[in-house]
Amino acid sequence: MKELANINTLADAQNPVKTLRNLAKEFAGKIAFSTSFSLEDQVITDMIFSYQIPIRVFTLDTGRLFKETHQVLEETNKQYNQKIEVFFPESQELQTLVSNKGNYSFYDSVENRKECCFIRKVVPLNRALQGVECWITGIRGGQSNNRQSNMDVLEWDEGRGIVKAHPLFAWSLDQTEKYILDNNVPYNKLYDHGYPSIGCEPCTRAVKVGEALRAGRWWWENPTKKECGLHK
C-alpha cells in the first residue's frame, strides 16, 4: 500500500493532465479509469487518449443503459481508435435477482435498489479493479453536497484497499462543458435534453429548472445522499 500522505503531491487540482501523468507513473501498470461516459468522464478519456497516458480505460454495462450511452461508447471508440473494455454483471446473479423480485424491484425500497446496483455495478466494478492500486474517476465536488463535503482529489478507498483519484474534483460544470466543446469530444446527447446526470434508464429522469444536478437519479428516494455503492 502506498501511503496517501506520500502521494498527495502527485495531485494538481487545477491541472488534471499533470495529475493523470503523475499517477500513471507512480502506479505504472496498476492504474485504471472507469467511465460511465458522463461529461466529466469524457474529458478524462480525451486527456488519456489524446496525451497517450498509459491508463487502462473500462466501463460497466449494467444491462439497463440508455441507447444514447451505448452510442457515445461507439463514437468514443471510433474517434480515438480505441476499444474501451466493457464489464457486465454476472448472469447467474442477475437471473436470480430478476426471477425472485422482478425487473423493477428497485422502486420498492432503498434496500432493493442497492441490491440491484450491487449486482449490476459493484460486483462488475470489483472484478474490473482486480490488481489495480489506483482507480481514476470523473467525480467533481460540485456534483452534490455529499461529494463536495466528503471527498477530495485523492482519497483512500478503505473497502477496496486502493487509492481513488478524482482529477476533475475542483473543476466547475462550465469548465467541463467548455472542454468538451473546445476539443470536439463526443458526449451523451441526453445532456441536451435535461439530463445532467445519467445512469440506468429506469432510474434516471430529466431534471426540472432549479433542481440539483443529481436530482434525476433515484428521484423517489431521500435526496440528501444518493449513491449507487461505487462511491461511498
Secondary structure as the mmCIF struct_conf table of DSSP 4:
data_model
#
loop_
_struct_conf.conf_type_id
_struct_conf.id
_struct_conf.beg_label_comp_id
_struct_conf.beg_label_asym_id
_struct_conf.beg_label_seq_id
_struct_conf.end_label_comp_id
_struct_conf.end_label_asym_id
_struct_conf.end_label_seq_id
HELX_RH_AL_P HELX_RH_AL_P1 LEU A 4 ILE A 7
HELX_RH_3T_P HELX_RH_3T_P1 ASN A 8 LEU A 10
TURN_TY1_P TURN_TY1_P1 ALA A 13 GLN A 14
HELX_RH_AL_P HELX_RH_AL_P2 PRO A 16 GLU A 26
TURN_TY1_P TURN_TY1_P2 PHE A 27 GLY A 29
BEND BEND1 LYS A 30 LYS A 30
STRN STRN1 ILE A 31 THR A 35
HELX_RH_AL_P HELX_RH_AL_P3 LEU A 39 SER A 50
TURN_TY1_P TURN_TY1_P3 TYR A 51 GLN A 52
STRN STRN2 ARG A 56 LEU A 60
BEND BEND2 GLY A 63 GLY A 63
STRN STRN3 LEU A 65 LEU A 65
HELX_RH_AL_P HELX_RH_AL_P4 LYS A 67 TYR A 80
TURN_TY1_P TURN_TY1_P4 ASN A 81 ASN A 81
STRN STRN4 GLU A 85 PHE A 87
HELX_RH_AL_P HELX_RH_AL_P5 SER A 91 LYS A 101
TURN_TY1_P TURN_TY1_P5 ASN A 103 TYR A 104
HELX_RH_3T_P HELX_RH_3T_P2 SER A 105 TYR A 107
TURN_TY1_P TURN_TY1_P6 ASP A 108 ASP A 108
HELX_RH_AL_P HELX_RH_AL_P6 VAL A 110 CYS A 117
HELX_RH_PI_P HELX_RH_PI_P1 PHE A 118 VAL A 122
HELX_RH_AL_P HELX_RH_AL_P7 VAL A 123 ALA A 128
TURN_TY1_P TURN_TY1_P7 LEU A 129 GLY A 131
BEND BEND3 GLU A 133 GLU A 133
STRN STRN5 CYS A 134 ILE A 136
HELX_RH_3T_P HELX_RH_3T_P3 GLY A 141 GLN A 143
HELX_RH_AL_P HELX_RH_AL_P8 ASN A 145 ASN A 150
BEND BEND4 VAL A 153 VAL A 153
STRN STRN6 LEU A 154 ASP A 157
TURN_TY1_P TURN_TY1_P8 GLU A 158 GLY A 161
STRN STRN7 ILE A 162 ALA A 165
TURN_TY1_P TURN_TY1_P9 PRO A 167 ALA A 170
HELX_RH_AL_P HELX_RH_AL_P9 LEU A 173 ASP A 182
TURN_TY1_P TURN_TY1_P10 ASN A 183 ASN A 184
HELX_RH_3T_P HELX_RH_3T_P4 LYS A 189 HIS A 193
TURN_TY1_P TURN_TY1_P11 GLY A 194 GLY A 194
BEND BEND5 PRO A 196 SER A 197
STRN STRN8 CYS A 200 CYS A 200
HELX_RH_3T_P HELX_RH_3T_P5 GLU A 201 CYS A 203
STRN STRN9 THR A 204 THR A 204
HELX_LH_PP_P HELX_LH_PP_P1 ALA A 206 LYS A 208
TURN_TY1_P TURN_TY1_P12 VAL A 209 GLY A 210
TURN_TY1_P TURN_TY1_P13 LEU A 213 GLY A 216
STRN STRN10 ARG A 217 ARG A 217
BEND BEND6 TRP A 218 TRP A 218
TURN_TY1_P TURN_TY1_P14 TRP A 219 TRP A 220
BEND BEND7 GLU A 221 GLU A 221
TURN_TY1_P TURN_TY1_P15 PRO A 223 THR A 224
BEND BEND8 GLY A 229 LEU A 230
#
